[in-house]
């Protein structure tokens, strides 16, 4: 199920209406000099998010001003995630909600629409990304691939979206959110340069990324890899025997040394591929486990967006014959 343009614009209207209601609810509060400082929010206010990549942006941009909690944790597939009663209660109690959008959280759509209708400020971080950054799958133009975080430059747009949204919710601190967003974006720009460098070190004939599902198209576009997902854009679609045989042929022809599993997707298709290649005399390894739609455990380096991309780029470069520093981008 993909969302129609009409559906998207109606969601946007809901979001705009919700913001209007939220802003009229602001109250005048004196600052420490006893003067009215314009509308301000009691801090910390609560923000509820869906996937870790979105949580990470909000934590960096909101800083101490918000308590941020994410619903979809490490190793959990957002395409298939159904919100629990507890999640719904958490979403309803939040002051602001952010999600990825482009139907990544497919099974949460109804809950998110209902929430928007209730007048709560709710934002898809991909909603205001310049469409020139968005990919549409072949034969399905008009619908966008949701895995935007895989292109660091495109994801910087989402950082700006969060800063603008928090500035709308809490206008007196809009400048602070903008500064936080700029600082985080600068870190992401050096991450982008690191990923470009290590992927470029992979020999040309091995610049092919075979993974469990189609989450890496943005990564391939940004960093110069041909990308092949065994399952489609959503893990809801199943790979057939024919797909597997076609990919075995590709592995045998290219002599690709490694394919990759993903932390949030079952590895049976990747294993079938390796066995198929072995039956035709090709040795293909599992090059590592990539963070596609979920980050690592919270509190670890891989549990941050930068750590996630560093891990992926460093793992891919090494397994496909490129060079990457011993301890990756941040020496971690
Ligand atoms: Zn995905």
Boltz pocket constraint, residues with backbone or C-beta under 6 A from the ligand:
constraints:
  - pocket:
      binder: B
      contacts: [[A, 79], [A, 147], [A, 213], [A, 214], [A, 215], [A, 233], [A, 234], [A, 235], [A, 292], [A, 293]]
      max_distance: 6.0
